[in-house]
Amino acid sequence: MQAALPPEYIMVFLIFVVGLCVGSFLNVCIFRLPEKRSVATPPSACPKCGHRLKWYENIPLISYIFLHGRCSECGIKISLQYPLVELLTATVAVLLFMKFHLSSQFFIMFALSCCLVVVSFIDLAHRIIPDIISLPGIPAGLLASFFLPGVDWIDSLLGILAGGGILYLVTWGYYLITRKVGMGGGDIKLLAMIGAFLGWQAIPFIIFISAAVGSVTGLIFILISKKGRHYQIPFGPFLALAAEIQILFGDKILELYLGGFSHTT
């Protein structure tokens, strides 16, 4: 007689499935929000032929595999972004569950992570960060601070001021020197939202990691594409990535840093 799966494995599986379903909805947000369309109606359909997807054609990840990445009606290729967002969301959900379990912190950080996924893909495709996500996210993060251990409302408020203020000063300074607009207002509002959820303590790490990864990625992109050094790449995804690293591994990174520092002294 086979032993039953431990309850934690069952929970991980369920969280993964829920994450796939949420990721499917995030895809709708990513494609419709830039066009200011409703994310509730109409039902999902092929962008070319208008074929309304049947329920078995709309199963996250599985439908894409069985349809071989194409519309069943017209055969147009379905963007790889659909399964990628679903898989990414499910993976983040599992990692958050493994760290926070089913706590208020898990649900709040998962909601923030979903927002970060949406703004990242929209920024990559359209070079905009929708205010409909970042602006309501700022007071939402301040409210969430009352339910998050380690982040009180003062930390959250200072996070808003530090996140938005630092990027605003950088953008303003860059404009004074070059007379060119460097960072967009959407990035400023995004980091203010992140600061609202994670507190001012997370801002230096997020700015450092996003700037470092963004610089290396930008240099590689410029060398490969030969666009020239003045070509601008969206910065929102790097802020989102740094914030997610902070959420999932920030405490471990800090422990390693402090441990290494103590050995040197």
Backbone hydrogen bonds, N-H to C=O, Kabsch-Sander energy under -0.5 kcal/mol:
donor,donor_aa,acceptor,acceptor_aa,energy
9,Y,6,P,-0.9
10,I,6,P,-1.5
11,M,7,P,-2.3
12,V,8,E,-2.2
13,F,9,Y,-2.1
14,L,10,I,-2.5
15,I,11,M,-2.8
16,F,12,V,-2.2
17,V,13,F,-2.3
18,V,14,L,-2.6
19,G,15,I,-2.5
20,L,16,F,-2.0
21,C,17,V,-2.1
22,V,18,V,-2.7
23,G,19,G,-2.5
24,S,20,L,-1.8
25,F,21,C,-1.5
26,L,22,V,-2.3
27,N,23,G,-1.8
28,V,24,S,-1.2
29,C,25,F,-2.0
30,I,26,L,-2.7
31,F,27,N,-2.1
32,R,28,V,-2.2
33,L,29,C,-2.4
35,E,32,R,-0.8
36,K,33,L,-1.8
37,R,32,R,-2.1
46,C,51,H,-2.0
50,G,46,C,-1.5
53,L,44,S,-2.1
57,E,54,K,-1.7
58,N,55,W,-1.2
62,I,60,P,-3.3
63,S,59,I,-2.2
64,Y,59,I,-0.5
65,I,61,L,-1.7
66,F,62,I,-2.5
67,L,63,S,-2.2
68,H,65,I,-1.1
69,G,64,Y,-2.3
70,R,67,L,-1.1
71,C,76,I,-2.4
75,G,71,C,-1.1
78,I,69,G,-3.5
82,Y,79,S,-1.4
84,L,80,L,-1.8
85,V,81,Q,-2.8
86,E,82,Y,-1.9
87,L,83,P,-2.8
88,L,84,L,-2.6
89,T,85,V,-2.6
90,A,86,E,-2.2
91,T,87,L,-2.3
92,V,88,L,-2.4
93,A,89,T,-2.3
94,V,90,A,-2.0
95,L,91,T,-2.4
96,L,92,V,-2.6
97,F,93,A,-2.2
98,M,94,V,-2.6
99,K,95,L,-1.2
100,F,96,L,-3.3
101,H,97,F,-2.4
103,S,101,H,-1.9
107,F,103,S,-1.8
108,I,104,S,-2.3
109,M,105,Q,-2.5
110,F,106,F,-2.2
111,A,107,F,-2.0
112,L,108,I,-2.3
113,S,109,M,-2.4
114,C,110,F,-2.3
115,C,111,A,-1.9
116,L,112,L,-2.2
117,V,113,S,-2.2
118,V,114,C,-2.2
119,V,115,C,-2.6
120,S,116,L,-1.8
121,F,117,V,-2.0
122,I,118,V,-2.2
123,D,119,V,-2.5
124,L,120,S,-2.1
125,A,121,F,-1.8
126,H,122,I,-3.2
127,R,122,I,-0.6
127,R,123,D,-1.6
133,I,130,P,-1.6
134,S,130,P,-1.7
135,L,131,D,-1.8
137,G,133,I,-1.2
138,I,134,S,-1.0
138,I,135,L,-0.8
140,A,136,P,-1.7
141,G,137,G,-2.2
142,L,138,I,-1.8
143,L,139,P,-2.5
144,A,140,A,-2.4
145,S,141,G,-1.2
146,F,143,L,-1.5
147,F,144,A,-2.3
148,L,144,A,-0.5
151,V,148,L,-1.1
156,S,152,D,-2.3
157,L,153,W,-2.5
158,L,154,I,-2.7
159,G,155,D,-2.0
160,I,156,S,-2.0
161,L,157,L,-2.1
162,A,158,L,-3.1
163,G,159,G,-2.8
164,G,160,I,-2.3
165,G,161,L,-2.1
166,I,162,A,-2.4
167,L,163,G,-1.3
168,Y,164,G,-1.9
169,L,165,G,-2.5
170,V,166,I,-2.3
171,T,167,L,-2.7
172,W,168,Y,-2.8
173,G,169,L,-2.8
174,Y,170,V,-2.5
175,Y,171,T,-2.0
176,L,172,W,-2.1
177,I,173,G,-1.8
178,T,174,Y,-2.7
179,R,175,Y,-2.5
182,G,180,K,-0.6
187,D,184,G,-0.7
188,I,184,G,-1.1
189,K,185,G,-2.2
190,L,186,G,-2.1
191,L,187,D,-2.4
192,A,188,I,-1.8
193,M,189,K,-2.1
194,I,190,L,-2.4
195,G,191,L,-2.6
196,A,192,A,-1.7
197,F,193,M,-1.5
198,L,194,I,-2.7
199,G,195,G,-2.2
200,W,155,D,-1.2
202,A,199,G,-1.2
203,I,200,W,-1.0
206,I,202,A,-2.3
207,I,203,I,-2.8
208,F,204,P,-2.4
209,I,205,F,-2.8
210,S,206,I,-2.5
211,A,207,I,-2.2
212,A,208,F,-2.5
213,V,209,I,-2.9
214,G,210,S,-2.4
215,S,211,A,-2.3
216,V,212,A,-2.2
217,T,213,V,-2.7
218,G,214,G,-2.7
219,L,215,S,-2.4
220,I,216,V,-2.4
221,F,217,T,-2.7
222,I,218,G,-2.6
223,L,219,L,-2.3
224,I,220,I,-2.3
225,S,221,F,-3.2
226,K,222,I,-2.0
231,Y,228,G,-1.5
238,F,235,F,-0.6
239,L,235,F,-1.8
240,A,236,G,-2.5
241,L,237,P,-2.5
242,A,238,F,-2.4
243,A,239,L,-2.3
244,E,240,A,-2.3
245,I,241,L,-2.3
246,Q,242,A,-2.2
247,I,243,A,-2.4
248,L,244,E,-2.5
249,F,245,I,-3.0
250,G,245,I,-0.6
250,G,246,Q,-1.3
253,I,249,F,-2.8
254,L,250,G,-2.2
255,E,251,D,-2.1
256,L,252,K,-2.4
257,Y,253,I,-2.4
258,L,254,L,-2.9
259,G,255,E,-2.5
260,G,256,L,-2.5
261,F,257,Y,-2.4
262,S,258,L,-2.3
263,H,259,G,-1.5
264,T,260,G,-1.5
265,T,261,F,-1.1
